[in-house]
Amino acid sequence: RPSLVVLVEDLRNLYNSTNETPRRLGFCEVVRAAQAACSDNTRGYWHDLLDGASITQVVQQPSLTSTNSLDLKTVQQNIVAGSLNHNKTPFEVILKGAWAVVLSSLSSTQDVVFGEFIDCRNLSLANSQANSGVVGPWGNIIPVRVQSPGIPVKPHEYLEPILQQHIASNAHRHI
């Protein structure tokens, strides 16, 4: 359950004095569990992945004068995500690859780094305690680095390193 729901329920219970508010695990327990989930080579993994990388700078675009003077249109296109399913490429990897192409184009560089929000509710807490009552963030933002090959390649050849990074990063996502 989201933290806000837990907080509102506890506040309602306190206000109505219907029952005692249960003692909840603190966020410190989550931080301890995240530290315990990190392997000995977690810092090394991120160091190696980001070695030589820099923050991706998006080229400054000219600002719009006024939205009232523009003839705005909405463009919508449905993209079938199943087109790469025969290669067992997860949709999030396809999305990361597409975002990397956009960032590469906007920043005029072939080496881009961006953040990916990941859900960490699968984190095992000490003594197998349930994480449903913990109030605090249950997500993390981890870096994704994509280095475009610089030459035309097939989609699965472009996505393969992104997929390998996606798999490898999963073991180090709690740092």
PyRosetta script that sets phi, psi and omega in degrees:
from pyrosetta import init, pose_from_sequence

init()
pose = pose_from_sequence("RPSLVVLVEDLRNLYNSTNETPRRLGFCEVVRAAQAACSDNTRGYWHDLLDGASITQVVQQPSLTSTNSLDLKTVQQNIVAGSLNHNKTPFEVILKGAWAVVLSSLSSTQDVVFGEFIDCRNLSLANSQANSGVVGPWGNIIPVRVQSPGIPVKPHEYLEPILQQHIASNAHRHI")
pose.set_psi(1, 142.8)
pose.set_omega(1, 177.6)
pose.set_phi(2, -62.6)
pose.set_psi(2, 149.1)
pose.set_omega(2, -178.1)
pose.set_phi(3, -57.3)
pose.set_psi(3, -38.7)
pose.set_omega(3, -178.1)
pose.set_phi(4, -61.8)
pose.set_psi(4, -39.2)
pose.set_omega(4, 178.5)
pose.set_phi(5, -62.5)
pose.set_psi(5, -44.3)
pose.set_omega(5, 179.1)
pose.set_phi(6, -62.6)
pose.set_psi(6, -44.7)
pose.set_omega(6, 179.6)
pose.set_phi(7, -62.2)
pose.set_psi(7, -43.9)
pose.set_omega(7, -179.5)
pose.set_phi(8, -65.3)
pose.set_psi(8, -42.0)
pose.set_omega(8, 177.5)
pose.set_phi(9, -60.8)
pose.set_psi(9, -44.7)
pose.set_omega(9, 179.2)
pose.set_phi(10, -63.8)
pose.set_psi(10, -41.9)
pose.set_omega(10, 178.3)
pose.set_phi(11, -64.1)
pose.set_psi(11, -40.5)
pose.set_omega(11, 177.4)
pose.set_phi(12, -62.2)
pose.set_psi(12, -44.1)
pose.set_omega(12, 179.1)
pose.set_phi(13, -63.5)
pose.set_psi(13, -40.9)
pose.set_omega(13, 177.8)
pose.set_phi(14, -65.1)
pose.set_psi(14, -42.5)
pose.set_omega(14, -178.5)
pose.set_phi(15, -65.8)
pose.set_psi(15, -44.1)
pose.set_omega(15, -178.2)
pose.set_phi(16, -81.4)
pose.set_psi(16, -11.9)
pose.set_omega(16, -177.6)
pose.set_phi(17, 50.8)
pose.set_psi(17, 34.1)
pose.set_omega(17, -178.3)
pose.set_phi(18, -77.2)
pose.set_psi(18, -36.2)
pose.set_omega(18, 177.9)
pose.set_phi(19, -158.7)
pose.set_psi(19, 170.7)
pose.set_omega(19, 179.4)
pose.set_phi(20, -73.4)
pose.set_psi(20, 143.7)
pose.set_omega(20, 174.7)
pose.set_phi(21, -75.7)
pose.set_psi(21, 127.6)
pose.set_omega(21, -177.7)
pose.set_phi(22, -65.8)
pose.set_psi(22, 150.3)
pose.set_omega(22, 175.1)
pose.set_phi(23, -72.4)
pose.set_psi(23, 127.6)
pose.set_omega(23, -177.3)
pose.set_phi(24, -105.4)
pose.set_psi(24, 153.2)
pose.set_omega(24, 172.9)
pose.set_phi(25, -67.0)
pose.set_psi(25, 144.3)
pose.set_omega(25, 178.3)
pose.set_phi(26, -89.0)
pose.set_psi(26, 167.1)
pose.set_omega(26, -179.9)
pose.set_phi(27, -66.1)
pose.set_psi(27, -23.7)
pose.set_omega(27, 177.5)
pose.set_phi(28, -60.0)
pose.set_psi(28, -35.8)
pose.set_omega(28, 177.5)
pose.set_phi(29, -64.3)
pose.set_psi(29, -35.7)
pose.set_omega(29, 178.0)
pose.set_phi(30, -66.9)
pose.set_psi(30, -43.4)
pose.set_omega(30, 180.0)
pose.set_phi(31, -63.3)
pose.set_psi(31, -42.8)
pose.set_omega(31, 178.1)
pose.set_phi(32, -61.9)
pose.set_psi(32, -42.1)
pose.set_omega(32, 179.1)
pose.set_phi(33, -65.5)
pose.set_psi(33, -38.0)
pose.set_omega(33, 178.0)
pose.set_phi(34, -65.1)
pose.set_psi(34, -40.9)
pose.set_omega(34, 177.5)
pose.set_phi(35, -64.1)
pose.set_psi(35, -40.9)
pose.set_omega(35, 179.9)
pose.set_phi(36, -66.8)
pose.set_psi(36, -28.8)
pose.set_omega(36, -179.1)
pose.set_phi(37, -75.4)
pose.set_psi(37, -17.1)
pose.set_omega(37, -179.8)
pose.set_phi(38, -78.0)
pose.set_psi(38, 132.6)
pose.set_omega(38, 178.3)
pose.set_phi(39, -82.7)
pose.set_psi(39, 173.9)
pose.set_omega(39, -179.8)
pose.set_phi(40, -62.5)
pose.set_psi(40, -28.1)
pose.set_omega(40, -176.6)
pose.set_phi(41, -101.5)
pose.set_psi(41, 15.1)
pose.set_omega(41, -179.1)
pose.set_phi(42, -62.1)
pose.set_psi(42, -49.3)
pose.set_omega(42, 179.4)
pose.set_phi(43, -61.9)
pose.set_psi(43, -39.0)
pose.set_omega(43, 178.2)
pose.set_phi(44, -63.8)
pose.set_psi(44, -38.7)
pose.set_omega(44, 178.5)
pose.set_phi(45, -59.4)
pose.set_psi(45, -50.5)
pose.set_omega(45, -177.9)
pose.set_phi(46, -68.2)
pose.set_psi(46, -36.3)
pose.set_omega(46, 177.5)
pose.set_phi(47, -61.4)
pose.set_psi(47, -47.0)
pose.set_omega(47, -179.8)
pose.set_phi(48, -64.7)
pose.set_psi(48, -41.8)
pose.set_omega(48, -178.7)
pose.set_phi(49, -63.1)
pose.set_psi(49, -39.7)
pose.set_omega(49, -173.8)
pose.set_phi(50, -98.0)
pose.set_psi(50, 2.7)
pose.set_omega(50, -179.2)
pose.set_phi(51, -59.6)
pose.set_psi(51, 123.1)
pose.set_omega(51, 179.3)
pose.set_phi(52, 84.3)
pose.set_psi(52, -3.8)
pose.set_omega(52, -179.9)
pose.set_phi(53, -83.7)
pose.set_psi(53, 157.9)
pose.set_omega(53, 173.8)
pose.set_phi(54, -135.2)
pose.set_psi(54, 164.7)
pose.set_omega(54, 179.6)
pose.set_phi(55, -62.9)
pose.set_psi(55, 131.6)
pose.set_omega(55, -179.6)
pose.set_phi(56, -71.5)
pose.set_psi(56, 121.8)
pose.set_omega(56, 179.4)
pose.set_phi(57, -98.9)
pose.set_psi(57, 119.8)
pose.set_omega(57, 177.6)
pose.set_phi(58, -83.4)
pose.set_psi(58, 132.5)
pose.set_omega(58, -178.4)
pose.set_phi(59, -61.9)
pose.set_psi(59, 132.4)
pose.set_omega(59, -179.2)
pose.set_phi(60, -65.5)
pose.set_psi(60, 128.6)
pose.set_omega(60, 179.6)
pose.set_phi(61, -98.8)
pose.set_psi(61, 149.8)
pose.set_omega(61, 175.8)
pose.set_phi(62, -62.2)
pose.set_psi(62, 142.0)
pose.set_omega(62, -177.8)
pose.set_phi(63, -79.7)
pose.set_psi(63, 153.6)
pose.set_omega(63, 177.5)
pose.set_phi(64, -77.8)
pose.set_psi(64, 146.1)
pose.set_omega(64, -178.9)
pose.set_phi(65, -75.4)
pose.set_psi(65, -54.4)
pose.set_omega(65, -179.7)
pose.set_phi(66, -159.9)
pose.set_psi(66, 138.0)
pose.set_omega(66, 178.5)
pose.set_phi(67, -74.0)
pose.set_psi(67, -19.5)
pose.set_omega(67, 179.9)
pose.set_phi(68, -70.2)
pose.set_psi(68, -30.6)
pose.set_omega(68, -176.8)
pose.set_phi(69, -88.3)
pose.set_psi(69, -4.1)
pose.set_omega(69, -178.4)
pose.set_phi(70, -95.9)
pose.set_psi(70, 148.1)
pose.set_omega(70, 173.6)
pose.set_phi(71, -92.8)
pose.set_psi(71, 91.0)
pose.set_omega(71, -174.6)
pose.set_phi(72, -80.8)
pose.set_psi(72, 141.0)
pose.set_omega(72, 177.3)
pose.set_phi(73, -133.3)
pose.set_psi(73, 150.7)
pose.set_omega(73, 175.9)
pose.set_phi(74, -105.8)
pose.set_psi(74, 131.0)
pose.set_omega(74, 177.5)
pose.set_phi(75, -114.0)
pose.set_psi(75, 130.0)
pose.set_omega(75, 179.5)
pose.set_phi(76, -130.2)
pose.set_psi(76, 135.1)
pose.set_omega(76, 178.7)
pose.set_phi(77, -142.0)
pose.set_psi(77, 130.2)
pose.set_omega(77, 175.6)
pose.set_phi(78, -88.6)
pose.set_psi(78, 129.5)
pose.set_omega(78, 180.0)
pose.set_phi(79, -113.0)
pose.set_psi(79, 125.9)
pose.set_omega(79, 179.5)
pose.set_phi(80, -76.4)
pose.set_psi(80, 116.6)
pose.set_omega(80, -176.6)
pose.set_phi(81, -79.5)
pose.set_psi(81, -13.3)
pose.set_omega(81, -176.0)
pose.set_phi(82, -80.5)
pose.set_psi(82, 0.5)
pose.set_omega(82, -174.7)
pose.set_phi(83, -67.0)
pose.set_psi(83, -22.7)
pose.set_omega(83, 178.2)
pose.set_phi(84, -108.3)
pose.set_psi(84, 12.2)
pose.set_omega(84, -178.8)
pose.set_phi(85, -63.7)
pose.set_psi(85, -26.8)
pose.set_omega(85, 179.1)
pose.set_phi(86, -65.4)
pose.set_psi(86, -21.7)
pose.set_omega(86, 176.5)
pose.set_phi(87, -93.7)
pose.set_psi(87, 1.7)
pose.set_omega(87, -179.0)
pose.set_phi(88, 60.8)
pose.set_psi(88, 36.3)
pose.set_omega(88, 178.4)
pose.set_phi(89, -90.3)
pose.set_psi(89, 117.4)
pose.set_omega(89, 179.8)
pose.set_phi(90, -65.3)
pose.set_psi(90, 151.8)
pose.set_omega(90, -177.6)
pose.set_phi(91, -60.0)
pose.set_psi(91, -37.6)
pose.set_omega(91, -178.6)
pose.set_phi(92, -63.7)
pose.set_psi(92, -28.7)
pose.set_omega(92, 176.7)
pose.set_phi(93, -72.0)
pose.set_psi(93, -40.4)
pose.set_omega(93, 176.7)
pose.set_phi(94, -62.3)
pose.set_psi(94, -42.3)
pose.set_omega(94, 179.5)
pose.set_phi(95, -64.4)
pose.set_psi(95, -42.3)
pose.set_omega(95, 177.3)
pose.set_phi(96, -62.1)
pose.set_psi(96, -42.4)
pose.set_omega(96, 179.0)
pose.set_phi(97, -62.7)
pose.set_psi(97, -41.6)
pose.set_omega(97, 178.9)
pose.set_phi(98, -65.9)
pose.set_psi(98, -42.7)
pose.set_omega(98, 179.6)
pose.set_phi(99, -64.9)
pose.set_psi(99, -37.2)
pose.set_omega(99, 178.1)
pose.set_phi(100, -62.7)
pose.set_psi(100, -38.4)
pose.set_omega(100, 177.7)
pose.set_phi(101, -64.0)
pose.set_psi(101, -43.4)
pose.set_omega(101, 178.9)
pose.set_phi(102, -62.7)
pose.set_psi(102, -49.1)
pose.set_omega(102, -180.0)
pose.set_phi(103, -62.6)
pose.set_psi(103, -38.9)
pose.set_omega(103, 178.7)
pose.set_phi(104, -62.2)
pose.set_psi(104, -41.3)
pose.set_omega(104, 179.2)
pose.set_phi(105, -67.6)
pose.set_psi(105, -43.6)
pose.set_omega(105, -178.4)
pose.set_phi(106, -70.3)
pose.set_psi(106, -30.9)
pose.set_omega(106, -175.9)
pose.set_phi(107, -98.6)
pose.set_psi(107, -6.6)
pose.set_omega(107, -178.8)
pose.set_phi(108, 56.8)
pose.set_psi(108, 41.5)
pose.set_omega(108, 176.0)
pose.set_phi(109, -139.9)
pose.set_psi(109, 153.4)
pose.set_omega(109, -179.8)
pose.set_phi(110, -96.3)
pose.set_psi(110, -0.7)
pose.set_omega(110, -179.9)
pose.set_phi(111, -121.8)
pose.set_psi(111, 104.7)
pose.set_omega(111, -176.4)
pose.set_phi(112, -118.2)
pose.set_psi(112, 149.2)
pose.set_omega(112, 176.1)
pose.set_phi(113, -130.0)
pose.set_psi(113, 131.6)
pose.set_omega(113, 177.1)
pose.set_phi(114, -144.9)
pose.set_psi(114, 167.1)
pose.set_omega(114, -177.5)
pose.set_phi(115, -96.0)
pose.set_psi(115, 145.1)
pose.set_omega(115, 175.8)
pose.set_phi(116, -121.7)
pose.set_psi(116, 124.1)
pose.set_omega(116, 176.5)
pose.set_phi(117, -80.4)
pose.set_psi(117, 129.7)
pose.set_omega(117, 178.4)
pose.set_phi(118, -125.3)
pose.set_psi(118, 147.6)
pose.set_omega(118, 177.7)
pose.set_phi(119, -86.0)
pose.set_psi(119, 132.4)
pose.set_omega(119, -177.5)
pose.set_phi(120, -114.8)
pose.set_psi(120, 22.7)
pose.set_omega(120, -178.8)
pose.set_phi(121, -68.2)
pose.set_psi(121, -11.0)
pose.set_omega(121, 177.8)
pose.set_phi(122, -83.4)
pose.set_psi(122, 2.9)
pose.set_omega(122, 179.5)
pose.set_phi(123, -64.6)
pose.set_psi(123, 130.1)
pose.set_omega(123, 179.6)
pose.set_phi(124, -85.2)
pose.set_psi(124, 121.9)
pose.set_omega(124, 179.2)
pose.set_phi(125, -86.6)
pose.set_psi(125, 161.7)
pose.set_omega(125, -179.3)
pose.set_phi(126, -59.8)
pose.set_psi(126, 146.2)
pose.set_omega(126, 178.6)
pose.set_phi(127, 57.1)
pose.set_psi(127, 27.5)
pose.set_omega(127, 178.2)
pose.set_phi(128, 54.2)
pose.set_psi(128, 34.6)
pose.set_omega(128, 179.0)
pose.set_phi(129, -71.4)
pose.set_psi(129, 147.0)
pose.set_omega(129, 179.8)
pose.set_phi(130, -72.7)
pose.set_psi(130, 142.0)
pose.set_omega(130, -179.7)
pose.set_phi(131, -93.9)
pose.set_psi(131, 1.8)
pose.set_omega(131, -174.6)
pose.set_phi(132, -67.1)
pose.set_psi(132, -24.8)
pose.set_omega(132, -178.1)
pose.set_phi(133, -100.0)
pose.set_psi(133, 1.7)
pose.set_omega(133, -178.8)
pose.set_phi(134, -74.2)
pose.set_psi(134, 131.2)
pose.set_omega(134, 177.2)
pose.set_phi(135, -100.2)
pose.set_psi(135, 122.9)
pose.set_omega(135, -179.4)
pose.set_phi(136, 148.6)
pose.set_psi(136, 176.4)
pose.set_omega(136, -178.0)
pose.set_phi(137, -70.5)
pose.set_psi(137, 139.2)
pose.set_omega(137, 177.4)
pose.set_phi(138, -119.9)
pose.set_psi(138, 31.3)
pose.set_omega(138, 179.3)
pose.set_phi(139, -135.6)
pose.set_psi(139, 169.1)
pose.set_omega(139, 177.8)
pose.set_phi(140, -145.8)
pose.set_psi(140, 154.5)
pose.set_omega(140, 174.4)
pose.set_phi(141, -114.2)
pose.set_psi(141, 117.4)
pose.set_omega(141, -179.4)
pose.set_phi(142, -111.0)
pose.set_psi(142, 151.9)
pose.set_omega(142, -179.6)
pose.set_phi(143, -77.1)
pose.set_psi(143, 146.4)
pose.set_omega(143, 172.6)
pose.set_phi(144, -123.1)
pose.set_psi(144, 127.9)
pose.set_omega(144, 179.4)
pose.set_phi(145, -117.3)
pose.set_psi(145, 126.9)
pose.set_omega(145, 178.7)
pose.set_phi(146, -126.5)
pose.set_psi(146, 124.2)
pose.set_omega(146, 176.6)
pose.set_phi(147, -110.5)
pose.set_psi(147, 109.4)
pose.set_omega(147, -178.9)
pose.set_phi(148, -68.9)
pose.set_psi(148, 144.5)
pose.set_omega(148, -176.1)
pose.set_phi(149, -69.1)
pose.set_psi(149, -19.9)
pose.set_omega(149, 179.2)
pose.set_phi(150, 84.5)
pose.set_psi(150, -7.9)
pose.set_omega(150, 176.8)
pose.set_phi(151, -130.6)
pose.set_psi(151, 155.5)
pose.set_omega(151, 178.5)
pose.set_phi(152, -63.3)
pose.set_psi(152, 129.5)
pose.set_omega(152, 176.8)
pose.set_phi(153, -134.2)
pose.set_psi(153, 164.5)
pose.set_omega(153, 177.4)
pose.set_phi(154, -71.3)
pose.set_psi(154, 151.3)
pose.set_omega(154, -177.8)
pose.set_phi(155, -52.9)
pose.set_psi(155, -43.0)
pose.set_omega(155, -178.4)
pose.set_phi(156, -68.3)
pose.set_psi(156, -28.8)
pose.set_omega(156, 176.3)
pose.set_phi(157, -71.3)
pose.set_psi(157, -34.7)
pose.set_omega(157, 177.8)
pose.set_phi(158, -71.0)
pose.set_psi(158, -40.4)
pose.set_omega(158, -174.8)
pose.set_phi(159, -80.8)
pose.set_psi(159, -19.8)
pose.set_omega(159, -176.2)
pose.set_phi(160, -58.3)
pose.set_psi(160, -48.3)
pose.set_omega(160, 177.6)
pose.set_phi(161, -64.7)
pose.set_psi(161, -32.2)
pose.set_omega(161, 177.7)
pose.set_phi(162, -67.3)
pose.set_psi(162, -40.2)
pose.set_omega(162, 176.8)
pose.set_phi(163, -63.7)
pose.set_psi(163, -44.7)
pose.set_omega(163, 179.8)
pose.set_phi(164, -62.3)
pose.set_psi(164, -40.0)
pose.set_omega(164, 177.3)
pose.set_phi(165, -66.1)
pose.set_psi(165, -40.1)
pose.set_omega(165, 178.6)
pose.set_phi(166, -58.4)
pose.set_psi(166, -44.8)
pose.set_omega(166, 179.9)
pose.set_phi(167, -68.4)
pose.set_psi(167, -46.7)
pose.set_omega(167, -178.0)
pose.set_phi(168, -66.0)
pose.set_psi(168, -39.7)
pose.set_omega(168, -177.7)
pose.set_phi(169, -65.9)
pose.set_psi(169, -26.2)
pose.set_omega(169, -178.0)
pose.set_phi(170, -57.6)
pose.set_psi(170, -36.6)
pose.set_omega(170, -179.5)
pose.set_phi(171, -73.2)
pose.set_psi(171, -14.6)
pose.set_omega(171, -174.9)
pose.set_phi(172, -120.8)
pose.set_psi(172, 22.5)
pose.set_omega(172, -171.1)
pose.set_phi(173, -78.2)
pose.set_psi(173, -12.3)
pose.set_omega(173, -174.5)
pose.set_phi(174, -95.1)
pose.set_psi(174, -0.2)
pose.set_omega(174, -174.9)
pose.set_phi(175, -65.1)
pose.dump_pdb("model.pdb")
